[in-house]
Amino acid sequence: MTKGIGNTCCTSWSRAVGRMPAAFSFEAAHKIRVACFSVQFGGRGLARNVDLNGQCVTQCLSKRPDAC
């Protein structure tokens, strides 16, 4: 979870992926942020078929820390 001035940005995924370095989640999270973080999308988005720690998941970026 990353906190900015007056807002919160969290990444979550559709199922358990086990222990992994946080850096594994950065690539898809960055792509979601660039593509979807605008007034039009309300500051949220998702990427499907993301490989996190060998698991194929849907990764979400939003103001919520869970419930992808």
Chimera marker file (.cmm) of the C-alpha trace (Angstrom):
<marker_set name="trace">
<marker id="1" x="0.000" y="0.000" z="0.000" r="1" g="1" b="0" radius="0.5"/>
<marker id="2" x="1.283" y="3.450" z="-0.895" r="1" g="1" b="0" radius="0.5"/>
<marker id="3" x="0.052" y="6.616" z="0.771" r="1" g="1" b="0" radius="0.5"/>
<marker id="4" x="0.103" y="9.985" z="-0.924" r="1" g="1" b="0" radius="0.5"/>
<marker id="5" x="-1.112" y="13.390" z="0.126" r="1" g="1" b="0" radius="0.5"/>
<marker id="6" x="-4.765" y="12.964" z="1.063" r="1" g="1" b="0" radius="0.5"/>
<marker id="7" x="-5.204" y="9.618" z="-0.671" r="1" g="1" b="0" radius="0.5"/>
<marker id="8" x="-4.339" y="5.955" z="-0.478" r="1" g="1" b="0" radius="0.5"/>
<marker id="9" x="-3.425" y="3.561" z="-3.259" r="1" g="1" b="0" radius="0.5"/>
<marker id="10" x="-3.520" y="-0.190" z="-2.658" r="1" g="1" b="0" radius="0.5"/>
<marker id="11" x="-2.771" y="-3.211" z="-4.793" r="1" g="1" b="0" radius="0.5"/>
<marker id="12" x="-4.455" y="-6.568" z="-4.280" r="1" g="1" b="0" radius="0.5"/>
<marker id="13" x="-4.929" y="-9.744" z="-6.266" r="1" g="1" b="0" radius="0.5"/>
<marker id="14" x="-7.631" y="-12.287" z="-6.894" r="1" g="1" b="0" radius="0.5"/>
<marker id="15" x="-6.129" y="-15.160" z="-4.884" r="1" g="1" b="0" radius="0.5"/>
<marker id="16" x="-3.291" y="-16.021" z="-2.532" r="1" g="1" b="0" radius="0.5"/>
<marker id="17" x="0.166" y="-15.916" z="-4.084" r="1" g="1" b="0" radius="0.5"/>
<marker id="18" x="2.311" y="-16.795" z="-1.075" r="1" g="1" b="0" radius="0.5"/>
<marker id="19" x="5.225" y="-14.801" z="0.268" r="1" g="1" b="0" radius="0.5"/>
<marker id="20" x="7.055" y="-12.755" z="-2.340" r="1" g="1" b="0" radius="0.5"/>
<marker id="21" x="9.072" y="-9.551" z="-2.611" r="1" g="1" b="0" radius="0.5"/>
<marker id="22" x="6.818" y="-6.503" z="-2.981" r="1" g="1" b="0" radius="0.5"/>
<marker id="23" x="8.699" y="-5.561" z="-6.153" r="1" g="1" b="0" radius="0.5"/>
<marker id="24" x="7.027" y="-8.492" z="-7.957" r="1" g="1" b="0" radius="0.5"/>
<marker id="25" x="3.736" y="-6.565" z="-7.935" r="1" g="1" b="0" radius="0.5"/>
<marker id="26" x="5.109" y="-3.251" z="-9.244" r="1" g="1" b="0" radius="0.5"/>
<marker id="27" x="5.092" y="-3.836" z="-13.015" r="1" g="1" b="0" radius="0.5"/>
<marker id="28" x="1.356" y="-4.539" z="-13.387" r="1" g="1" b="0" radius="0.5"/>
<marker id="29" x="0.450" y="-1.963" z="-10.721" r="1" g="1" b="0" radius="0.5"/>
<marker id="30" x="2.374" y="0.718" z="-12.631" r="1" g="1" b="0" radius="0.5"/>
<marker id="31" x="0.667" y="-0.208" z="-15.926" r="1" g="1" b="0" radius="0.5"/>
<marker id="32" x="-2.754" y="-0.034" z="-14.249" r="1" g="1" b="0" radius="0.5"/>
<marker id="33" x="-1.931" y="3.351" z="-12.730" r="1" g="1" b="0" radius="0.5"/>
<marker id="34" x="-0.770" y="4.819" z="-16.039" r="1" g="1" b="0" radius="0.5"/>
<marker id="35" x="-3.744" y="3.454" z="-18.004" r="1" g="1" b="0" radius="0.5"/>
<marker id="36" x="-6.600" y="3.850" z="-15.524" r="1" g="1" b="0" radius="0.5"/>
<marker id="37" x="-5.897" y="6.475" z="-12.892" r="1" g="1" b="0" radius="0.5"/>
<marker id="38" x="-7.966" y="9.344" z="-14.138" r="1" g="1" b="0" radius="0.5"/>
<marker id="39" x="-11.219" y="11.004" z="-13.228" r="1" g="1" b="0" radius="0.5"/>
<marker id="40" x="-12.899" y="8.825" z="-15.854" r="1" g="1" b="0" radius="0.5"/>
<marker id="41" x="-12.003" y="5.586" z="-14.032" r="1" g="1" b="0" radius="0.5"/>
<marker id="42" x="-12.263" y="6.938" z="-10.487" r="1" g="1" b="0" radius="0.5"/>
<marker id="43" x="-8.714" y="5.984" z="-9.568" r="1" g="1" b="0" radius="0.5"/>
<marker id="44" x="-9.034" y="2.230" z="-9.920" r="1" g="1" b="0" radius="0.5"/>
<marker id="45" x="-8.276" y="-0.491" z="-12.415" r="1" g="1" b="0" radius="0.5"/>
<marker id="46" x="-7.162" y="-4.063" z="-12.910" r="1" g="1" b="0" radius="0.5"/>
<marker id="47" x="-4.869" y="-6.234" z="-14.986" r="1" g="1" b="0" radius="0.5"/>
<marker id="48" x="-5.750" y="-9.818" z="-15.879" r="1" g="1" b="0" radius="0.5"/>
<marker id="49" x="-3.363" y="-12.761" z="-16.322" r="1" g="1" b="0" radius="0.5"/>
<marker id="50" x="-0.595" y="-11.267" z="-14.176" r="1" g="1" b="0" radius="0.5"/>
<marker id="51" x="2.154" y="-13.682" z="-13.101" r="1" g="1" b="0" radius="0.5"/>
<marker id="52" x="2.774" y="-13.089" z="-9.401" r="1" g="1" b="0" radius="0.5"/>
<marker id="53" x="5.112" y="-15.569" z="-7.786" r="1" g="1" b="0" radius="0.5"/>
<marker id="54" x="4.230" y="-18.201" z="-10.391" r="1" g="1" b="0" radius="0.5"/>
<marker id="55" x="0.456" y="-17.734" z="-9.983" r="1" g="1" b="0" radius="0.5"/>
<marker id="56" x="-1.779" y="-16.349" z="-12.739" r="1" g="1" b="0" radius="0.5"/>
<marker id="57" x="-4.004" y="-13.751" z="-11.043" r="1" g="1" b="0" radius="0.5"/>
<marker id="58" x="-6.006" y="-10.587" z="-11.588" r="1" g="1" b="0" radius="0.5"/>
<marker id="59" x="-4.219" y="-7.655" z="-9.949" r="1" g="1" b="0" radius="0.5"/>
<marker id="60" x="-6.185" y="-4.610" z="-8.825" r="1" g="1" b="0" radius="0.5"/>
<marker id="61" x="-5.230" y="-1.073" z="-7.897" r="1" g="1" b="0" radius="0.5"/>
<marker id="62" x="-7.710" y="1.001" z="-5.897" r="1" g="1" b="0" radius="0.5"/>
<marker id="63" x="-8.320" y="2.766" z="-2.597" r="1" g="1" b="0" radius="0.5"/>
<marker id="64" x="-9.209" y="-0.577" z="-0.954" r="1" g="1" b="0" radius="0.5"/>
<marker id="65" x="-6.522" y="-2.931" z="0.428" r="1" g="1" b="0" radius="0.5"/>
<marker id="66" x="-8.448" y="-6.070" z="-0.562" r="1" g="1" b="0" radius="0.5"/>
<marker id="67" x="-11.488" y="-7.361" z="-2.469" r="1" g="1" b="0" radius="0.5"/>
<marker id="68" x="-9.922" y="-7.436" z="-5.914" r="1" g="1" b="0" radius="0.5"/>
<link id1="1" id2="2" r="1" g="1" b="0" radius="0.2"/>
<link id1="2" id2="3" r="1" g="1" b="0" radius="0.2"/>
<link id1="3" id2="4" r="1" g="1" b="0" radius="0.2"/>
<link id1="4" id2="5" r="1" g="1" b="0" radius="0.2"/>
<link id1="5" id2="6" r="1" g="1" b="0" radius="0.2"/>
<link id1="6" id2="7" r="1" g="1" b="0" radius="0.2"/>
<link id1="7" id2="8" r="1" g="1" b="0" radius="0.2"/>
<link id1="8" id2="9" r="1" g="1" b="0" radius="0.2"/>
<link id1="9" id2="10" r="1" g="1" b="0" radius="0.2"/>
<link id1="10" id2="11" r="1" g="1" b="0" radius="0.2"/>
<link id1="11" id2="12" r="1" g="1" b="0" radius="0.2"/>
<link id1="12" id2="13" r="1" g="1" b="0" radius="0.2"/>
<link id1="13" id2="14" r="1" g="1" b="0" radius="0.2"/>
<link id1="14" id2="15" r="1" g="1" b="0" radius="0.2"/>
<link id1="15" id2="16" r="1" g="1" b="0" radius="0.2"/>
<link id1="16" id2="17" r="1" g="1" b="0" radius="0.2"/>
<link id1="17" id2="18" r="1" g="1" b="0" radius="0.2"/>
<link id1="18" id2="19" r="1" g="1" b="0" radius="0.2"/>
<link id1="19" id2="20" r="1" g="1" b="0" radius="0.2"/>
<link id1="20" id2="21" r="1" g="1" b="0" radius="0.2"/>
<link id1="21" id2="22" r="1" g="1" b="0" radius="0.2"/>
<link id1="22" id2="23" r="1" g="1" b="0" radius="0.2"/>
<link id1="23" id2="24" r="1" g="1" b="0" radius="0.2"/>
<link id1="24" id2="25" r="1" g="1" b="0" radius="0.2"/>
<link id1="25" id2="26" r="1" g="1" b="0" radius="0.2"/>
<link id1="26" id2="27" r="1" g="1" b="0" radius="0.2"/>
<link id1="27" id2="28" r="1" g="1" b="0" radius="0.2"/>
<link id1="28" id2="29" r="1" g="1" b="0" radius="0.2"/>
<link id1="29" id2="30" r="1" g="1" b="0" radius="0.2"/>
<link id1="30" id2="31" r="1" g="1" b="0" radius="0.2"/>
<link id1="31" id2="32" r="1" g="1" b="0" radius="0.2"/>
<link id1="32" id2="33" r="1" g="1" b="0" radius="0.2"/>
<link id1="33" id2="34" r="1" g="1" b="0" radius="0.2"/>
<link id1="34" id2="35" r="1" g="1" b="0" radius="0.2"/>
<link id1="35" id2="36" r="1" g="1" b="0" radius="0.2"/>
<link id1="36" id2="37" r="1" g="1" b="0" radius="0.2"/>
<link id1="37" id2="38" r="1" g="1" b="0" radius="0.2"/>
<link id1="38" id2="39" r="1" g="1" b="0" radius="0.2"/>
<link id1="39" id2="40" r="1" g="1" b="0" radius="0.2"/>
<link id1="40" id2="41" r="1" g="1" b="0" radius="0.2"/>
<link id1="41" id2="42" r="1" g="1" b="0" radius="0.2"/>
<link id1="42" id2="43" r="1" g="1" b="0" radius="0.2"/>
<link id1="43" id2="44" r="1" g="1" b="0" radius="0.2"/>
<link id1="44" id2="45" r="1" g="1" b="0" radius="0.2"/>
<link id1="45" id2="46" r="1" g="1" b="0" radius="0.2"/>
<link id1="46" id2="47" r="1" g="1" b="0" radius="0.2"/>
<link id1="47" id2="48" r="1" g="1" b="0" radius="0.2"/>
<link id1="48" id2="49" r="1" g="1" b="0" radius="0.2"/>
<link id1="49" id2="50" r="1" g="1" b="0" radius="0.2"/>
<link id1="50" id2="51" r="1" g="1" b="0" radius="0.2"/>
<link id1="51" id2="52" r="1" g="1" b="0" radius="0.2"/>
<link id1="52" id2="53" r="1" g="1" b="0" radius="0.2"/>
<link id1="53" id2="54" r="1" g="1" b="0" radius="0.2"/>
<link id1="54" id2="55" r="1" g="1" b="0" radius="0.2"/>
<link id1="55" id2="56" r="1" g="1" b="0" radius="0.2"/>
<link id1="56" id2="57" r="1" g="1" b="0" radius="0.2"/>
<link id1="57" id2="58" r="1" g="1" b="0" radius="0.2"/>
<link id1="58" id2="59" r="1" g="1" b="0" radius="0.2"/>
<link id1="59" id2="60" r="1" g="1" b="0" radius="0.2"/>
<link id1="60" id2="61" r="1" g="1" b="0" radius="0.2"/>
<link id1="61" id2="62" r="1" g="1" b="0" radius="0.2"/>
<link id1="62" id2="63" r="1" g="1" b="0" radius="0.2"/>
<link id1="63" id2="64" r="1" g="1" b="0" radius="0.2"/>
<link id1="64" id2="65" r="1" g="1" b="0" radius="0.2"/>
<link id1="65" id2="66" r="1" g="1" b="0" radius="0.2"/>
<link id1="66" id2="67" r="1" g="1" b="0" radius="0.2"/>
<link id1="67" id2="68" r="1" g="1" b="0" radius="0.2"/>
</marker_set>
